[in-house]
Amino acid sequence: MSLDDRLRARSLVYASVRGFDIIQELIENHEVTEIMVNGTDDIFYEKAGRISRFDGCFESTMKLEDVVQKIAAGSNRIINEASPIVDARLPDGSRVNMILPPVAINGPIITIRKFPEEVMTVEKLINIGSLHQEAADFLKKLVISGYNIFVSGGTGSGKTTFLNALSEYIPKDERVITIEDSAELQIKGIPNLVKLEVRNANVEGQNGISIRDLIKASLRMRPDRIVVGEVRDAACIDMLQAMNTGHSGMSTGHANSASDMLSRMETLTLLGADIPLQAVRRQIASAIDIIIQLGRFRDKSRKVVEITEVCGYEDQEIILNPIYRFMEEGEQDGRVIGRLEATGRELIRREKLEAAGL
């Protein structure tokens, strides 16, 4: 064997015994942002926004199942035929979703969302054109003042990354509590930081700890700010109540626009409480101050497309006040050209800014 063949054989043996077998190479590649394993033979990855097929496969279904169990055990999760769907994470913090047969028809499915080694900052977002300095200064004042901020967008639009970047503006003397399904947030520079993570139920279906449980517990932990990684179920009502009881909050959610996010929050809240829609809308209008909408464009770039104030409730409707909107100007060399422009409207709810002296 040549030296190159020996080195490759050694790395493959190591990956098979101590790592994650054939996909270890993709996991170690810092340019890869997503890994998709569709059974033993079909492996795809995303790099620079483009999805490509990986030239490799697992030698057997049993080997792929071993990798699934290794990932689950590393996050203290259980996955089997009785509980075939689980969310976990890798040692480097990458988010993992796994599904086993009989739910997955074409064999065990693994989807890995990798995060950059370097934490994204607002300055980097400005450099890559996702945001501009004027809007960044505006958001900085809002975060410092304790406005309740909700980051919304579609899948892969960069919600968690943007929330991480915004967190650099959180005052260092605050006590911050993060609550997540699977720990993804990389909040740095906050000495008094508490990280909470959901615990799935055991094989008997007992002893599970949900996001709702963690939000309720966090209110007794003297938080200055509560950061909920993502709202996707009835925990929405607990988050709104926390924000309505004097706690500053930040969170993310899936939606196509700021107004769609409000509609989705209404639906999620009604899943958790049988209360009139008017009461739900009043809660949302009182709790949420700012919605930041992110978008993923056809050139695979991610940008802030809207910064909107939730400024009140009137005539049974939640009133929105758009402050910034992205205006597309066309394409150049395959890239979308445009700018986040001020609408000319001013912030209406200024009480928190004034209280912070800003």
KOLDO-34528 format. One line per field, with one value per residue (C-alpha): residue in one letter; z, y, x. Coordinates in steps of 0.5 Angstrom, whole numbers. Layout:
BEGIN
type	[A;...];
up	[Z;...];
north	[Y;...];
east	[X;...];
END
This chain:
BEGIN
type	[M;S;L;D;D;R;L;R;A;R;S;L;V;Y;A;S;V;R;G;F;D;I;I;Q;E;L;I;E;N;H;E;V;T;E;I;M;V;N;G;T;D;D;I;F;Y;E;K;A;G;R;I;S;R;F;D;G;C;F;E;S;T;M;K;L;E;D;V;V;Q;K;I;A;A;G;S;N;R;I;I;N;E;A;S;P;I;V;D;A;R;L;P;D;G;S;R;V;N;M;I;L;P;P;V;A;I;N;G;P;I;I;T;I;R;K;F;P;E;E;V;M;T;V;E;K;L;I;N;I;G;S;L;H;Q;E;A;A;D;F;L;K;K;L;V;I;S;G;Y;N;I;F;V;S;G;G;T;G;S;G;K;T;T;F;L;N;A;L;S;E;Y;I;P;K;D;E;R;V;I;T;I;E;D;S;A;E;L;Q;I;K;G;I;P;N;L;V;K;L;E;V;R;N;A;N;V;E;G;Q;N;G;I;S;I;R;D;L;I;K;A;S;L;R;M;R;P;D;R;I;V;V;G;E;V;R;D;A;A;C;I;D;M;L;Q;A;M;N;T;G;H;S;G;M;S;T;G;H;A;N;S;A;S;D;M;L;S;R;M;E;T;L;T;L;L;G;A;D;I;P;L;Q;A;V;R;R;Q;I;A;S;A;I;D;I;I;I;Q;L;G;R;F;R;D;K;S;R;K;V;V;E;I;T;E;V;C;G;Y;E;D;Q;E;I;I;L;N;P;I;Y;R;F;M;E;E;G;E;Q;D;G;R;V;I;G;R;L;E;A;T;G;R;E;L;I;R;R;E;K;L;E;A;A;G;L];
up	[0;-1;4;2;2;9;12;9;12;19;19;16;22;27;25;25;32;35;31;26;21;14;15;20;14;13;20;21;14;17;10;11;14;13;13;11;11;8;9;8;1;0;4;2;4;4;2;1;0;-5;-4;-7;-6;-2;-5;0;4;10;9;13;16;23;22;21;27;31;29;31;38;39;38;42;48;47;49;54;49;48;41;39;35;41;41;34;33;37;37;40;39;37;42;38;39;32;32;30;28;28;25;25;22;22;21;16;10;7;13;19;17;20;19;22;22;24;26;25;30;30;34;29;31;29;25;21;19;17;13;9;8;12;16;16;21;22;23;28;32;33;35;40;43;44;46;52;54;55;49;48;41;37;31;25;19;14;15;14;14;20;26;31;28;29;36;38;34;38;45;44;46;53;58;62;69;67;69;63;62;56;55;49;46;44;46;40;43;44;48;50;55;60;67;70;65;66;60;61;56;55;57;54;57;59;56;60;58;65;68;61;62;57;55;59;65;64;63;69;73;70;73;80;78;79;71;68;61;59;52;49;43;39;40;36;41;47;51;47;52;58;54;53;60;62;58;61;68;68;65;58;53;46;42;35;31;24;19;12;15;21;21;19;26;30;27;28;36;36;34;39;44;43;43;50;53;52;52;47;41;43;50;46;41;47;51;44;43;50;51;44;42;36;31;26;20;16;9;5;-2;-9;-9;-2;2;8;10;15;11;16;23;25;32;35;37;40;40;37;33;35;31;33;30;27;25;20;22;16;10;5;-2;-8;-13;-18;-19;-21;-22;-20;-13;-10;-10;-5;2;8;8;14;12;15;21;28;34;38;44;47;55;56;52;56;62;60;58;51];
north	[0;7;12;16;9;7;14;13;6;9;14;10;5;10;13;6;5;11;16;16;12;14;21;23;26;30;32;34;39;46;48;43;46;40;32;28;21;17;10;6;8;15;21;28;34;42;46;54;53;47;40;35;27;24;19;14;9;5;-2;-5;-3;-5;-1;5;3;3;10;12;9;12;19;18;15;21;26;21;20;13;11;5;2;4;11;12;19;23;30;30;33;32;33;40;42;40;39;32;29;21;17;9;4;2;10;11;7;7;5;10;17;22;30;34;41;44;51;55;54;61;65;69;76;82;85;79;79;87;84;79;84;81;87;94;99;103;97;94;100;100;93;94;99;95;89;93;96;89;89;82;80;75;72;69;66;59;53;55;62;63;64;61;64;71;70;68;75;79;76;80;86;83;87;83;84;80;73;70;63;59;54;49;43;41;46;50;57;59;65;68;73;73;70;69;64;58;53;48;43;39;31;26;21;14;8;7;14;17;23;27;35;39;46;48;45;49;56;55;53;59;64;62;62;70;71;78;75;68;66;60;57;56;56;50;48;50;52;59;61;60;64;70;70;70;76;79;79;83;78;80;75;73;67;64;61;59;63;66;74;78;77;70;69;72;68;62;64;65;58;55;59;56;49;50;54;54;62;67;69;76;74;71;77;82;77;77;84;86;81;81;88;87;81;81;77;73;70;66;68;64;66;62;68;70;77;81;82;86;89;90;93;90;96;95;91;95;93;86;86;86;93;92;98;96;100;97;93;89;92;88;92;86;81;82;76;71;75;78;86;90;94;94;101;105;106;113;110;111;107;108;104;108;106;101;106;112;107;105;112;111];
east	[0;2;3;-3;-7;-4;-6;-13;-14;-12;-17;-23;-21;-21;-27;-31;-28;-28;-32;-38;-36;-36;-39;-34;-30;-36;-37;-29;-30;-31;-34;-40;-46;-51;-51;-57;-56;-62;-61;-54;-53;-55;-51;-52;-49;-49;-43;-44;-51;-51;-53;-49;-48;-43;-38;-39;-44;-44;-42;-49;-55;-52;-46;-51;-55;-49;-48;-55;-54;-47;-50;-56;-52;-47;-53;-56;-62;-66;-68;-71;-77;-82;-79;-76;-75;-70;-66;-59;-53;-46;-40;-38;-45;-48;-56;-58;-65;-65;-71;-71;-75;-81;-82;-77;-78;-71;-67;-64;-65;-60;-60;-54;-54;-47;-45;-39;-33;-33;-39;-43;-43;-47;-40;-39;-47;-46;-39;-43;-49;-54;-55;-53;-50;-56;-60;-55;-55;-62;-63;-57;-61;-67;-63;-60;-66;-70;-75;-78;-75;-78;-73;-77;-76;-76;-72;-65;-65;-61;-65;-61;-54;-58;-60;-53;-50;-56;-54;-47;-51;-54;-51;-46;-49;-55;-57;-59;-63;-63;-68;-68;-70;-63;-58;-55;-55;-47;-48;-41;-39;-45;-42;-49;-51;-56;-57;-63;-65;-71;-71;-75;-79;-76;-78;-84;-86;-85;-80;-80;-78;-81;-80;-86;-83;-77;-80;-84;-78;-74;-79;-76;-69;-69;-68;-66;-67;-70;-68;-72;-69;-75;-82;-86;-91;-96;-90;-92;-97;-92;-87;-92;-94;-86;-85;-92;-89;-83;-78;-74;-74;-72;-74;-74;-80;-82;-86;-86;-87;-88;-95;-95;-91;-97;-102;-98;-96;-104;-105;-99;-102;-109;-106;-104;-110;-117;-118;-122;-118;-118;-115;-109;-108;-108;-103;-98;-99;-97;-91;-88;-84;-80;-80;-74;-76;-70;-70;-66;-66;-65;-57;-57;-56;-59;-61;-66;-72;-76;-76;-83;-85;-91;-94;-101;-108;-114;-121;-119;-113;-105;-102;-95;-91;-85;-79;-74;-76;-71;-72;-69;-66;-64;-59;-51;-47;-52;-52;-59;-57;-62;-61;-65;-68;-72;-79;-79;-84;-81;-81;-88;-87;-81;-82;-76;-71;-73;-72;-65;-63;-63];
END
